[in-house]
Structures are given as structure tokens and as C-alpha cells.
Amino acid sequence: MTVKVVGRENINQPLWLLAEVTYRCPLHCVFCYNPVDYAKQHEELDTKHWMRVLNEGRELGAAQLGISGGEPLLRNDLEDIVKEARSLGYYINLITSGIGLTEKRIENLKNAGLDHIQLSFQDSTKEMNDFLSSTKTFELKNKVADLIKKYDYPMVLNCVLHKLNIDHIREILDMAENMGAEYVELANTQFYSWASLNKKQLMPTKKQCNHAEAVAMEFRERLGNKMKIYFVMPDYYSKRPKKCMNGWGNVFITVQADGTVLPCHVAGMLPNIEFSNVKEKTLEWIWYDSPSFNLFRGDDWMKEPCKSCPEKEKDLGGCRCQAYMLAGDASLTDPICEKSPHHEIVRNVVRDAELLDANEKPIIFRTDSESRRLMGEKVNGKLNLEDRRLFEEEAIASAEKSRVGSV
Ligand code: FES
């Protein structure tokens, strides 16, 4: 497919810049969206490069900055990054597990100008929280929640939902209320990266989702604006796909730890696309002119049934990464859509969620050794089709050669 570079006049400015400043992390979450081959990506941009990224992002028009990882607190220069972002006028959100957020650190970050902290919990119980992250961090997170309040930040709690914790939704919301949370994000797992490897163990049933939604509604009605609740159903139970990232290269720009720039945080797994690096190109060129960012802009790239679909503007054909993972081609209709000829795959996953015992297969934790082991298995051809797609030679982003302009 030839990439048509859309004229600059037809391209929006990015609003969101996500800086994944490191892939190092003390936690080992089973649903982590970091690349499955992250253990290969040791390189991290230095402070000077991040300063340049922040400046270029702001010049491009980005106003919201998310700082995530891995665990961003593992970077000693986090305060410098925040300070620079503050001077440029970003609204700055730190997305953290809380591990490493000491009182000294939060005080420094406050002084540097950090606006917002989003703290993740894995569950309302110590046992499940610690199991899912393969750490003993539940009590520590509670202490961090106190610090966030003490330093007058809005309490923003994030808990990824899935089969193993979704039935605890009432307890999770009680915990959030007791902590004085202003916002709670209860997003069902998006099945990319590590979550995709663990899909059979993590996919909730329709009954579980409906129950969770009803409980979320009950809390919403009772608490109103006092505690805002965002509840997102898994798209596997939808008839139409989501307008992923609000469109490819439309609003979001992600810079990975090593400087690779992506239109969404998991696109690095897509084969036959060269994503540019900020060490070689400016963010402006990458956003407006790079073939990778223009690949799925507009609708010229669409195939049937999207091409002639009256709803194509609504969802833009869904998620490119999901289309690749489920149907093997990023330019196809997202199989979540009932009109997709591959929708059967989604129906099967949903059916299996009802049948399978979550403990049937060992769950895979996000660790360096698992990442390396899986890469080894990929070479020896032991993975199933979908898992293998996460590891295809071309999908291992870092060391690949240029194949710009074709998929
Ligand atoms: Fe990459 Fe949807 S997650 S386009």
C-alpha cells in the first residue's frame, strides 16, 4: 500500500503527548501494555533529549503531558522533566504505581509544578493486588494515597478490571470513597501486549461486566460529582469498534523510552512500519510528514466493509492494532465490528470466557525473564498464532530496518 501524505492543512495538532520515560518497573502486572519484548529495549532518552521532546511537543500544540512508564519515579531526573514541562505551560499528569513516591519526592514534584497524579491499584484486597503485580505493594500504595491527599492533589485512582478482580468492584469503589478519591477510572483490560498473552485468564464474562456496570451506576447515582466514576466496558462485548485513540495521528503522540514515536502506545508491534525516533527526526516532521503517522489518516487506506460503511466516520474502522492482532492485517476492519468477516474470532473469545477456568493455564507476569523467555519461544516457534504476532521479527520494533510506506 502506498502511503498518501495528507496535507498539513488537513491534520490536527496533537493535544496529548505521552512520555514513556522508562520501561523499568518494580511491578510485574499481568495486563501491562508495555511491549512484550520490552526487555530488549534497554536504552532510554537522556534528560537533554526529553527536554527537546517537551519543547517540540509544545510547539506542535500539545497541551496535556502524561508521564508514564514503566515506573517514571525510577528516573532521577523526573523533577527536571516536570519543571521544564511546567515552564512550557503543559498540564502535567504523572501516571504511577506509587512505588518510590516518598514524601520528599512528592514535595519536590509539587515544587517543580506537577499538576496531577494518577495512582494505580490492582484490587481492593491486599492478596489480589499483590498477586496481580507479583509484589508486596498494597500497603505502600495506601500510604502514597495519603501523601497525595496531604499534598493537596486531586485523588485519581485507576484500577484495571478483568476476570480476577471485576467481582470486587463494590469493594474497589468503597476503598476509593474511603480514600476520598475525586476520580476513579475503572477501565476493563484492553487486550494488547501482556494482557493479550493472558487473555484467557483475564477476559471477564458478560454477566460479570453487566454486574460491574450496575454497581458503578449505583455509586455514580449516590456520589454524583463528589467522586466521578469512569467505567469502560471491554470492547469485545460491543457491536461496533471504538474510535481508537480518536483516530490514528489525530490527537495523541507517544514517545517511547528509547525515543521511538508512535501514534498509540502499542503500535510498535505492527510489522512493516518504520516508526521514527526523536534522535533522528523532529516531532514536527514525524507528526505531519512521516509515512507511519500518515498511514491510517483519512479513509483512503480503508478496505471493505469499512470503505462503503455509512458509519465509517464514527469509528474510523476501529483499532489498527486490534485488527492486526486478531485478523493479521492492520488495514482491515477491527474484528470487534459485527460487519467484519473476522468477527467470529471475537465471538469465540467471548464464548471461551464463559467456559474457561481462569486457572487453566499459568498466568504470565511482566518480567524481564518472561520477556526474554517468550522471545526465545518465538524463535523456536512454540507460540500460538496470536501470541506469535506479538513477536514476529518485524514487530520487534527496536533494531529493525526501514520499510517505510508499505504494510
Ligand atoms: Fe493502536 Fe488502537 S491501540 S490503534
Residues whose N, C-alpha, C, O or C-beta is under 5 A from the ligand:
A	BS01	FES	C244 C264 V266 A267 C319 R320 C321
